[in-house]
């Protein structure tokens, strides 16, 4: 049941950790660090699950999510959003933009693995 | 006790008594008690100011010289009060409705509130009254001298006159100018005058009774002793006798002091009914014993005795010292009451018609404050009173003891009688005009001065004796005593004929030739028809149009309130619709409601204008000004308060804005700190969980993951240090270790520390020699920290193929500049403003490990070292400049 996970994140060590975890579970992880063309990448890649960081260079995670949801090719893709801010305001904005699951950094590895699996179904 | 001391003591006790009476009456009036003081009896007695010392002493003298001539002086007023009371009633009614304060005010008000007329009448009144006051001083001085003649202690007349004048001035000022009453009534003074009236009547009656029944054996005996020459046939109804009656009749109205007591001080119109018989009765009693005393004096005293003093010298000659003292008090009362009332009346005219207009003209630029006006008027009155008595005193000094003074009473009568045509014409003839009044009064006054007043000095004043005898330039046709050849032996009759005749003729002619101005016409209607429908308080209905009233009411009370009030009143009046009738009740209610908004005086004046009733008097204006000033002051205070409130609100808004901004900054900062801390923690947690949960890991992976945890831990620690450092510096809590250090040594230290970083990017560093020999007094560690930060930033971000960093130093007069530059592409224009902000990450900065605090910290350090750190946009590469004071 494995598939592709698009990981939009600019912190190299976090990318490394998440890639290691998900690949060990059988996922193909594609990392993308720049916010500017992240939504485009999702359209091209058609991943099973998208993991999206909130703080990204050039474009915020909320903006990217809005783009993903407004594009017919990606509007139904499950998006797991990660934030290091953890503020209620961000959570509300993400809900509004149509996030599937919202998680705060630092996260539990197991929670990430379970969530991605659930989202993929 | 010596007669002089006795007399002075009596006078002092008497004056103190008067003071007490006046004071109690004043208090009583203020508290609304002692209503009997405002009775018709007091009013009648106050009219006795007509009987001055000249009448008290002089009537006997006149009788002794000219027989029944004196009767004319009493008969004139008697006729006026008994036969012409309706004229007096009209004057009193006008005085009340128009708020008249003096005869000058009456004339001026009637003729369109002409101040010119007011000034003319005031000046005439002063000129006519001054000799009269001098006459009182002379009477007092003479009586003083007569009383003390035998003791050889007689003080010099001038001294007596001086102190009497001073005493009178003080009394008048104290009770005449206590306050500015809108209707100019002086309860205290009037009551004191009434007491004095009783004293003079009792004194004269006592002396008379003593003479008839003490000296002689009853009336028959007295008249038996009479010199048959004294009363001759044809003495009455001669031209002179008729002239005297005419003059005394006009005097009762035109003399300023008589106008004051008859019209201004009148409390109730109905008091006149009592006075119309009681005052003639008083005069009758005053004249009853005049002839007997004259006869007795002539028969008892040695020939050549001054008949003017018979009232006192007869009892003295009979060793009746007590009675003589009473007679003296009677004379004293007569003189003082006349002077006091005259001074009050004149001072009112002078302050209202001369001082106030003058002051208002001079202070036009300034906005007059009502307090100023009030103080000014009171002061003007006090000074006027002093001035009037001083004038009287100097006049007395100038003419003292001469016959000129003795005849001055009638001369003064004629002077003020010049107002009569304008006054009578004014209240009975609507066609009388201001120009006519001015022309009539001036011409009459001029003729009076030329034919009677100036010649009375006997060549001592302005007109020489030869001019009086032969006319100016020898033109006998212009002789003062025989103008145009008119042959009348009696100068008084001659002068009356000329002045009053010409005055009346001019007045009527000019009135017919000129047209009154609108304000004159309006005033003339109100004066002539004072009993008619224009009277504001008489009659059921007012002349005001309800529409006009509604407009005014809307303006003052506000539209809705006014309409509601009018509808309610109309309903009460039984009107289904339309406006209510302006009935008395309604007008009073309106005035009360208006008063609540604009003040009582203004309300009265406004409604008065609409109803065509009362015109504005000086007092109205003062009251209006008073209220206006109060309202202005109040609104100024409100304005200040509202300005202050606006300012405070502005400050609060600014403070609130600042707080909101600070709060947002704090939120942003916390959120950024949270993000910066959570990022390394996320890596640490993720990798430590991998290590924990993975049973089998390749050794190199294990090592790598461990080193990531290590690196991120260090990053976390450094981040915390930076945040704390910055927070301390921003709060000014940085501790500096200042010492002298050579700049190139410091730079070398920074370069060595940055070597690892430089080597990593293969960056070349040029450190020029020009930094040598510059010594700084600063904190070397902190300055090095800034340099290291700049060098590592340059090494990190310089995007040149062969990166190079250059450090240059310059020393100016009072500062050292250190430039750290590189050969990269520099900082994008849009980012220049961001670089010194906390946690700012520039576009394209993907490197980890940078929290964006380096530059903010460096800048804070420089600020604490009294220097600065700025980015200088250069042609090529990034250029940071450190400036330090030397």
HADDOCK unambig.tbl for C-alpha pairs under 7 A between the chains (distance, minus, plus):
assign (segid A and resid 10 and name CA) (segid B and resid 846 and name CA) 6.91 0.50 0.50
assign (segid A and resid 11 and name CA) (segid B and resid 848 and name CA) 6.66 0.50 0.50
assign (segid A and resid 13 and name CA) (segid B and resid 683 and name CA) 5.94 0.50 0.50
assign (segid A and resid 14 and name CA) (segid B and resid 683 and name CA) 5.35 0.50 0.50
assign (segid A and resid 17 and name CA) (segid B and resid 686 and name CA) 6.26 0.50 0.50
assign (segid A and resid 17 and name CA) (segid B and resid 687 and name CA) 6.29 0.50 0.50
assign (segid A and resid 57 and name CA) (segid B and resid 843 and name CA) 6.36 0.50 0.50
assign (segid A and resid 58 and name CA) (segid B and resid 843 and name CA) 6.32 0.50 0.50
assign (segid A and resid 84 and name CA) (segid B and resid 674 and name CA) 6.92 0.50 0.50
assign (segid A and resid 84 and name CA) (segid B and resid 675 and name CA) 4.72 0.50 0.50
assign (segid A and resid 84 and name CA) (segid B and resid 678 and name CA) 5.54 0.50 0.50
assign (segid A and resid 84 and name CA) (segid B and resid 679 and name CA) 6.36 0.50 0.50
assign (segid A and resid 85 and name CA) (segid B and resid 671 and name CA) 5.86 0.50 0.50
assign (segid A and resid 85 and name CA) (segid B and resid 674 and name CA) 5.86 0.50 0.50
assign (segid A and resid 85 and name CA) (segid B and resid 675 and name CA) 4.99 0.50 0.50
assign (segid A and resid 105 and name CA) (segid B and resid 678 and name CA) 6.24 0.50 0.50
assign (segid A and resid 105 and name CA) (segid B and resid 682 and name CA) 5.68 0.50 0.50
assign (segid A and resid 106 and name CA) (segid B and resid 678 and name CA) 6.27 0.50 0.50
assign (segid A and resid 106 and name CA) (segid B and resid 681 and name CA) 6.22 0.50 0.50
assign (segid A and resid 106 and name CA) (segid B and resid 682 and name CA) 4.03 0.50 0.50
assign (segid A and resid 106 and name CA) (segid B and resid 685 and name CA) 6.65 0.50 0.50
assign (segid A and resid 107 and name CA) (segid B and resid 682 and name CA) 6.71 0.50 0.50
assign (segid A and resid 109 and name CA) (segid B and resid 686 and name CA) 6.18 0.50 0.50
assign (segid A and resid 109 and name CA) (segid B and resid 689 and name CA) 6.85 0.50 0.50
